[in-house]
């Protein structure tokens, strides 16, 4: 008798609320404000997944929603998320396992502590904004200040400017202080909140 093994395919999610069931209730309640909408995640991932083996980094990945949805949709691209909140990092790992997606990984660190040169393309849902927004924070577990907003924006801007031509970037609800002048907008949503960039 021939041995057979069951291959479990990644789950498919049709709505944001269905995806949010991967998380505890408190995290679900933060979804509309803090986690990438499914339609935005899929459109962004499609733009960033412009070749097999590409490494896409989500800067400030929260509970991992963008990476997991991107990983499900584009199994030949590697999605990474860097998140400094330990709780959200662990929730990302749990959600990844529950979704059974293999091409996704998460890093528990401040994004300034990792080598951004190791990644090809970038997703940024304005994770720095909480430093200048007094209301509706995820929690009070990390230091926030206007000076940190400036520091993070300048740090990322310099790192992105050093990337080679053709590097892709997606920003969502960004003030664009982190986007170097060497990047050109190639697509934008009707509400101007979602923008896709390519380095010249």
VEXDREN-2710 file (C-alpha; in Angstrom, 1 decimal):
% VEXDREN-2710
k/r/px/py/pz
1/UNK/0.0/0.0/0.0
2/UNK/1.4/3.4/-1.0
3/UNK/2.0/6.0/1.7
4/UNK/0.0/9.2/1.2
5/UNK/0.3/12.5/3.0
6/UNK/-2.3/15.2/3.3
7/UNK/-1.2/18.5/2.0
8/UNK/-3.0/21.3/3.9
9/UNK/-3.5/24.3/1.7
10/UNK/-3.5/27.9/3.1
11/UNK/-6.9/29.1/4.2
12/UNK/-8.6/31.6/1.9
13/UNK/-10.3/34.6/3.4
14/UNK/-13.1/36.4/1.7
15/UNK/-13.8/39.3/4.1
16/UNK/-11.9/41.3/6.7
17/UNK/-14.1/40.0/9.5
18/UNK/-13.4/36.4/8.5
19/UNK/-9.7/37.1/8.6
20/UNK/-10.0/38.9/12.0
21/UNK/-11.3/35.7/13.6
22/UNK/-7.6/34.6/13.7
23/UNK/-7.1/37.1/16.6
24/UNK/-8.5/37.7/20.1
25/UNK/-11.5/40.0/20.4
26/UNK/-9.4/43.1/21.6
27/UNK/-7.3/42.8/18.4
28/UNK/-10.4/42.4/16.2
29/UNK/-11.7/45.7/17.6
30/UNK/-8.5/47.5/16.4
31/UNK/-8.9/46.1/12.9
32/UNK/-10.6/49.0/11.1
33/UNK/-8.2/51.6/12.5
34/UNK/-4.9/49.8/12.6
35/UNK/-4.7/46.8/10.3
36/UNK/-4.5/46.9/6.5
37/UNK/-7.9/46.2/4.7
38/UNK/-7.9/43.0/2.7
39/UNK/-8.5/44.8/-0.6
40/UNK/-5.5/47.1/0.0
41/UNK/-3.3/44.2/1.1
42/UNK/-4.0/42.2/-2.0
43/UNK/-3.5/45.1/-4.4
44/UNK/-0.3/46.1/-2.6
45/UNK/1.1/42.6/-2.5
46/UNK/0.4/42.2/-6.3
47/UNK/2.5/45.3/-7.0
48/UNK/5.3/44.3/-4.7
49/UNK/5.4/40.6/-5.7
50/UNK/7.0/41.4/-9.1
51/UNK/9.1/38.3/-9.4
52/UNK/9.6/34.8/-7.9
53/UNK/11.8/34.8/-4.8
54/UNK/11.4/38.5/-4.1
55/UNK/11.6/39.5/-0.4
56/UNK/8.9/42.0/0.6
57/UNK/9.2/43.7/4.0
58/UNK/6.3/45.2/5.9
59/UNK/7.7/47.9/8.2
60/UNK/5.6/47.9/11.4
61/UNK/3.7/44.8/10.6
62/UNK/1.3/44.8/13.5
63/UNK/-0.5/41.5/13.7
64/UNK/0.8/40.3/10.3
65/UNK/-2.3/40.8/8.2
66/UNK/-0.6/42.2/5.1
67/UNK/2.1/39.6/5.1
68/UNK/-0.2/36.6/5.6
69/UNK/-2.6/37.7/2.9
70/UNK/0.3/38.5/0.6
71/UNK/1.8/35.1/1.3
72/UNK/-1.4/33.3/0.5
73/UNK/-1.9/35.1/-2.8
74/UNK/1.7/34.9/-4.0
75/UNK/3.3/31.7/-2.7
76/UNK/6.5/32.2/-4.8
77/UNK/7.3/35.5/-3.0
78/UNK/8.7/35.8/0.6
79/UNK/6.9/38.2/2.9
80/UNK/8.5/39.5/6.1
81/UNK/7.1/41.7/8.8
82/UNK/9.1/43.6/11.4
83/UNK/7.2/44.6/14.6
84/UNK/8.5/46.0/17.8
85/UNK/5.6/45.2/20.0
86/UNK/6.2/41.7/21.4
87/UNK/2.5/40.9/21.8
88/UNK/1.7/41.7/18.2
89/UNK/4.8/39.7/17.0
90/UNK/3.5/36.6/18.9
91/UNK/0.0/37.1/17.5
92/UNK/1.5/37.3/14.0
93/UNK/3.2/33.9/14.5
94/UNK/0.0/32.3/15.8
95/UNK/-2.0/33.7/12.9
96/UNK/0.6/32.5/10.4
97/UNK/0.3/29.0/11.8
98/UNK/-3.5/29.1/11.8
99/UNK/-3.5/30.3/8.2
100/UNK/-0.9/27.6/7.3
101/UNK/1.1/29.9/5.1
102/UNK/4.8/28.9/4.6
103/UNK/6.4/31.9/2.8
104/UNK/5.8/34.4/5.6
105/UNK/8.1/35.2/8.6
106/UNK/8.1/37.8/11.3
107/UNK/10.9/39.6/13.2
108/UNK/10.5/41.0/16.7
109/UNK/12.6/44.2/16.5
110/UNK/12.5/47.9/15.9
111/UNK/13.0/48.3/12.1
112/UNK/16.1/50.4/12.6
113/UNK/17.8/47.3/14.1
114/UNK/17.5/45.1/11.0
115/UNK/19.3/45.1/7.6
116/UNK/16.9/46.8/5.2
117/UNK/19.4/46.0/2.4
118/UNK/18.3/42.3/2.7
119/UNK/14.8/43.1/1.2
120/UNK/13.7/43.9/-2.3
121/UNK/10.4/45.8/-1.9
122/UNK/8.6/47.5/1.0
123/UNK/5.1/48.0/2.4
124/UNK/4.5/50.9/4.8
125/UNK/1.1/51.6/6.5
126/UNK/2.4/54.7/8.3
127/UNK/3.5/52.9/11.5
128/UNK/5.4/56.0/12.6
129/UNK/2.2/58.1/12.8
130/UNK/1.4/57.1/16.4
131/UNK/4.4/59.2/17.5
132/UNK/2.5/62.4/16.6
133/UNK/-1.1/61.2/17.1
134/UNK/-2.3/61.5/20.7
135/UNK/-5.5/59.5/20.2
136/UNK/-6.4/56.0/19.5
137/UNK/-3.1/54.2/20.1
138/UNK/-2.8/50.4/19.9
139/UNK/-1.4/50.4/23.5
140/UNK/1.0/52.3/25.7
141/UNK/3.8/49.7/25.6
142/UNK/6.3/51.6/23.6
143/UNK/7.8/55.1/23.7
144/UNK/6.2/57.6/21.4
145/UNK/7.3/61.2/20.6
146/UNK/7.5/63.7/17.8
147/UNK/11.3/63.4/17.7
148/UNK/11.0/59.7/17.1
149/UNK/8.6/60.3/14.2
150/UNK/11.3/62.6/12.6
151/UNK/14.1/60.1/13.4
152/UNK/12.2/57.1/12.0
153/UNK/11.1/59.0/8.9
154/UNK/14.6/60.2/8.1
155/UNK/16.1/56.8/8.8
156/UNK/13.7/55.0/6.4
157/UNK/14.1/57.7/3.8
158/UNK/17.9/57.3/3.7
159/UNK/17.6/53.5/3.6
160/UNK/15.1/53.6/0.7
161/UNK/17.2/56.1/-1.2
162/UNK/20.2/53.7/-1.1
163/UNK/18.2/50.9/-2.7
164/UNK/18.8/50.1/-6.4
165/UNK/16.6/51.4/-9.2
166/UNK/13.5/49.4/-9.7
167/UNK/12.9/49.0/-5.9
168/UNK/9.1/49.1/-5.2
169/UNK/7.4/50.8/-2.3
170/UNK/3.7/50.9/-1.3
171/UNK/2.5/53.6/1.2
172/UNK/-0.9/53.6/2.8
173/UNK/-2.1/56.7/4.8
174/UNK/1.4/58.1/4.7
175/UNK/2.5/61.7/5.1
176/UNK/5.3/60.7/2.7
177/UNK/8.1/62.1/4.9
178/UNK/9.8/58.7/4.5
179/UNK/9.7/58.6/0.7
180/UNK/12.8/59.8/-1.1
181/UNK/12.6/62.1/-4.1
182/UNK/14.2/59.4/-6.1
183/UNK/10.9/57.4/-6.0
184/UNK/8.2/58.1/-8.5
185/UNK/4.4/57.4/-8.1
186/UNK/3.2/54.9/-10.6
187/UNK/-0.3/54.2/-9.3
188/UNK/-2.6/55.9/-6.7
189/UNK/-6.0/55.1/-5.3
190/UNK/-9.0/57.4/-6.0
191/UNK/-8.8/58.7/-2.3
192/UNK/-5.1/59.3/-2.6
193/UNK/-4.3/57.2/0.5
194/UNK/-2.7/54.2/-1.3
195/UNK/0.3/55.0/-3.4
196/UNK/2.7/52.7/-5.4
197/UNK/6.2/53.9/-6.1
198/UNK/9.2/52.8/-8.0
199/UNK/12.8/54.0/-7.5
200/UNK/14.1/55.7/-10.7
END
